[in-house]
Amino acid sequence: MDVERVAMETARELMGLWSMLHRLNGSSEYRAFGLAYRDVERYLRRCGFGAELVQDTLTAIQFEYPEPEF
């Protein structure tokens, strides 16, 4: 399994899960997105993925989970 695919699959799953959890915890959709995005970034870094791979993954995630409008 290649590292890029693992990072992307992990980020996809976590972004959806953590966005939902933050909304259930009372955050607005916009705030939940920001919190989940930050959580995904921290998690990927903690797992030892390199900075460039983390940034590329987060950039790709933004297209799948566009930031909510105000």
C-alpha positions as CSV (number, residue, x, y, z in Angstrom):
1,M,0.0,0.0,0.0
2,D,1.5,3.3,-1.0
3,V,1.9,6.1,1.6
4,E,0.0,8.7,-0.4
5,R,-3.1,6.5,-0.6
6,V,-3.0,5.7,3.1
7,A,-2.7,9.4,4.0
8,M,-5.6,10.3,1.7
9,E,-7.9,7.4,2.8
10,T,-7.2,8.3,6.5
11,A,-7.8,12.0,5.9
12,R,-11.1,11.3,4.1
13,E,-12.5,9.1,6.9
14,L,-11.4,11.4,9.6
15,M,-12.6,14.6,8.0
16,G,-16.1,13.3,7.7
17,L,-16.1,11.8,11.2
18,W,-14.6,14.7,13.0
19,S,-16.8,17.3,11.1
20,M,-19.9,15.4,12.2
21,L,-18.6,15.1,15.8
22,H,-17.9,18.8,16.0
23,R,-21.4,19.6,14.6
24,L,-23.0,17.2,17.1
25,N,-21.0,19.0,19.9
26,G,-22.7,22.2,19.0
27,S,-20.3,23.9,16.5
28,S,-21.6,25.6,13.4
29,E,-20.9,23.9,10.1
30,Y,-18.2,26.5,9.3
31,R,-16.5,26.0,12.7
32,A,-16.8,22.2,12.6
33,F,-15.0,22.2,9.2
34,G,-12.1,24.3,10.6
35,L,-11.8,22.1,13.7
36,A,-11.9,18.9,11.7
37,Y,-9.4,20.2,9.2
38,R,-7.0,21.1,12.0
39,D,-7.6,17.7,13.7
40,V,-6.8,15.8,10.5
41,E,-3.6,17.8,10.0
42,R,-2.4,17.1,13.6
43,Y,-3.3,13.4,13.2
44,L,-1.4,13.0,10.0
45,R,1.7,14.7,11.4
46,R,1.5,12.5,14.6
47,C,1.4,9.4,12.4
48,G,4.8,10.5,10.9
49,F,3.7,11.6,7.4
50,G,6.1,14.2,6.0
51,A,5.1,17.8,5.9
52,E,4.9,17.9,2.1
53,L,2.6,14.8,2.0
54,V,0.4,16.3,4.8
55,Q,0.0,19.6,2.9
56,D,-0.7,17.8,-0.4
57,T,-3.3,15.6,1.3
58,L,-5.0,18.6,3.0
59,T,-5.1,20.5,-0.3
60,A,-6.8,17.5,-1.9
61,I,-9.3,17.2,1.0
62,Q,-10.3,20.8,0.5
63,F,-11.7,19.9,-2.9
64,E,-13.7,16.9,-1.5
65,Y,-14.9,18.8,1.6
66,P,-15.2,22.5,0.4
67,E,-15.3,25.0,3.2
68,P,-18.9,25.9,4.0
69,E,-20.2,29.3,3.1
70,F,-21.1,31.8,5.7
